[in-house]
Amino acid sequence: MSTAETGRRVETVETEAGSARITWLPAENAKNARLVLAVGHGAGGGIETRDLRALAAVLPAHGVTVALVEQPWRVAGKKLAPAPKTLDTGWRGLWPALTAAGLPVVAGGRSAGARVACRTAAELGAHAVLALSFPLHPPGKPEKSRKDELLGCGVPTLVVQGGHDPFGRPAEFPPGEYEITEVPYGDHGFAVPKKSGLTEDQAMEVLTAAVTAWLSTLV
């Protein structure tokens, strides 16, 4: 078991949208902790997704405390995510807990959680944004672009996108002040087909290596 796993703790935070939850996986050497990466889940799942688990397993060894954020609707056991405005309210309510250690906080999330991080980054003073599987548009509807949310972050931003993501393949993303890394053959959940020759572990290594390298440039 890693040091991060042994130091794991869960914190409940009251927000205007209801009770939210943070699962903390601390940097392995607390004295050398450089920043906090707070990552929220998407609209169809929680913090157990392969990408969030991979980041939580790898980053604490690199001086990064990982905070896995569960929105109030998930904590309450609801199956459907609320409107974006309510998601943003929940995220804002969590922010004081995320910044309590006095470290720079990188706001992140996957899918809907990435949108929340992008929309609120500037107002909350996020150090940077990590957008995993950013849903650039609904599947099959490229005309309904959400590019303004991504381009409006106002802070350093890294997008990690599956090469076959139906919500937006890397080549579809507009030019802008952000970086983008492709997980080859990955779908919206970064699953890769067997015929690709890439294993799930290898796909997650692409993701975690990109995020680790990017975070090292921030502080």
FENZI-V610117 format. One record per backbone hydrogen bond with DSSP energy under -0.5 kcal/mol. CO is the residue of the C=O (numbers start at 1). NH is the residue of the N-H. If there is no record, write none. Layout:
<<CO/NH> <CO/NH>>
This chain:
<<2/6> <3/7> <5/8> <9/24> <11/22> <13/20> <15/18> <18/15> <20/13> <21/70> <22/11> <22/24> <23/68> <24/9> <25/66> <28/30> <29/32> <30/33> <34/104> <35/65> <36/38> <36/106> <37/39> <37/67> <38/108> <39/69> <40/110> <46/49> <49/53> <50/54> <51/55> <52/56> <53/57> <54/58> <55/59> <58/61> <59/62> <59/64> <60/28> <60/63> <63/34> <63/35> <63/65> <64/66> <65/37> <66/25> <66/68> <67/39> <67/69> <68/23> <69/41> <69/71> <70/21> <71/74> <71/75> <72/76> <73/78> <74/77> <83/86> <83/87> <84/88> <85/89> <86/90> <87/91> <88/92> <89/93> <90/94> <91/95> <92/95> <92/96> <94/97> <94/98> <95/99> <96/100> <97/100> <99/102> <104/36> <104/106> <105/107> <105/127> <105/128> <106/38> <107/130> <108/40> <109/132> <110/113> <111/114> <111/115> <112/116> <113/117> <114/118> <115/119> <116/120> <117/121> <120/124> <121/125> <121/126> <127/156> <128/107> <129/131> <129/158> <130/109> <130/132> <131/133> <131/160> <132/111> <134/136> <136/146> <138/141> <141/144> <143/145> <146/149> <146/150> <147/151> <148/152> <150/153> <156/129> <157/179> <158/131> <159/161> <159/181> <160/133> <161/183> <162/165> <165/168> <166/140> <167/136> <167/137> <169/172> <169/173> <170/173> <176/178> <179/159> <181/161> <182/184> <183/163> <183/186> <186/164> <187/190> <191/187> <193/196> <193/198> <194/197> <199/203> <200/204> <201/205> <202/206> <203/207> <204/208> <205/209> <206/210> <207/211> <208/212> <209/213> <210/214> <211/215> <212/216> <213/217> <214/217> <215/218> <215/219>>
